[in-house]
Amino acid sequence: MTNQTLGRLSAAVAAAACALTFAACGATSSAAPAEPKPSLAETAAAATQPPAPETTTAPAAPTVIASETESAIEAPVGADSALAVLAALSVKGRAPMTGYDRDRFGAAWLDADRNGCDQRNDMLTRDLTAVVYELGTHDCVVTSGDLADPYTGTTIHFVKGDGTLVDIDHVVALGNAWVTGAFNWPIKKRAAIATDPLNLLPVDASANRQKGDGDAATWLPSNKSYRCQYVARQIAVKAKFGLWVTSPEKAVMEQVLAGCPGQATLADSGYPVEVPLNITDPGADDIGSSGSGSVDSSSDSSSLSSATVYYENCDAVRAAGAAPIYRGDPGYDSHLDGDGDGVACE
């Protein structure tokens, strides 16, 4: 038998084998081999197993990119809708400014919580970053730090002694508080709204001075991304202290909140609505009389705290023979301590 005949016979045998086994004889070497069929035992075992739980891929958390004008200060919010709280406020006209004076709200930056540090420095500590304190002040007097200013959306490097940089704003201005109910308050309640952290905010000094005693109807922050929180804070302060709003003021507040209907009021600071101090009202006609709230009637002069002693200026301190006067001494107040070193009228 010739080689050619043998080759033809081998090919025929191979073709017959392919037909019997259903093999893919024409497949190339790159084809994947057929998966083996499971045995009956494997099939039965698989049938008795519970189906594997479906797996889902959790959606990726959204990436939040803050705008350049967005303030880094995020105050804690309360449970109530700002719009709902606003709706519950009384609406009246403005009372006259007759009798208004800053002193009617207590000494400037009174240490209302008695932590040994005035309220101005407490607020700088709360809202500034990279804070540096003056040595020997027990981490009270802030000498420098960075403020993410909510009113302008800019960052301000604060340096103690430069009065053009940062003010502590009364979010509800004291003049506005006076004409919307505070004129009829006891001195302790006026001092409370002047020192409550809910109503205090370190801000750009220029923006604060543009605001003056304005309400929401006359002034809003240039940083539009902060307006909802600004109005919500004003509403929270007015609700806490029982102040009213004027019609134009309410209308602007509603207009602002229409753009953020889910805005909540800010959480309360926990400070009382009257400072727990015995202080006098320098503008009251009848100190200690009913309605002035200047001094507790149950206290006599021998038991009054150091906050009762008040000096208008350093000349008064020297005339009383009390100079120099140190932080914590009777009559010490930050308005006497120009450099904030804890020693006044030296």
HELIX and SHEET records of a PDB file:
HELIX    1   1 ASN A    3  THR A   21  1                                  19    
HELIX    2   2 LEU A   40  THR A   48  1                                   9    
HELIX    3   3 ALA A   82  ALA A   88  1                                   7    
HELIX    4   4 ARG A  102  PHE A  105  5                                   4    
HELIX    5   5 GLN A  119  ASP A  127  1                                   9    
HELIX    6   6 LEU A  174  VAL A  179  1                                   6    
HELIX    7   7 ALA A  182  ASN A  184  5                                   3    
HELIX    8   8 ILE A  187  THR A  195  1                                   9    
HELIX    9   9 PRO A  197  ASN A  199  5                                   3    
HELIX   10  10 ALA A  205  LYS A  211  1                                   7    
HELIX   11  11 LYS A  224  TYR A  226  5                                   3    
HELIX   12  12 ARG A  227  PHE A  241  1                                  15    
HELIX   13  13 SER A  247  ALA A  258  1                                  12    
HELIX   14  14 SER A  301  SER A  303  5                                   3    
HELIX   15  15 SER A  306  THR A  308  5                                   3    
HELIX   16  16 CYS A  314  ALA A  319  1                                   6    
HELIX   17  17 SER A  334  LEU A  336  5                                   3    
SHEET    1   A 2 VAL A  77  SER A  81  0                                        
SHEET    2   A 2 ALA A 264  LEU A 266 -1                                        
SHEET    1   B 3 THR A 129  TYR A 133  0                                        
SHEET    2   B 3 VAL A 142  ALA A 148 -1                                        
SHEET    3   B 3 THR A 155  VAL A 159 -1                                        
SHEET    1   C 2 VAL A 166  HIS A 170  0                                        
SHEET    2   C 2 LEU A 200  ASP A 204 -1                                        
SHEET    1   D 2 ILE A 325  TYR A 326  0                                        
SHEET    2   D 2 VAL A 343  ALA A 344 -1                                        
END                                                                             
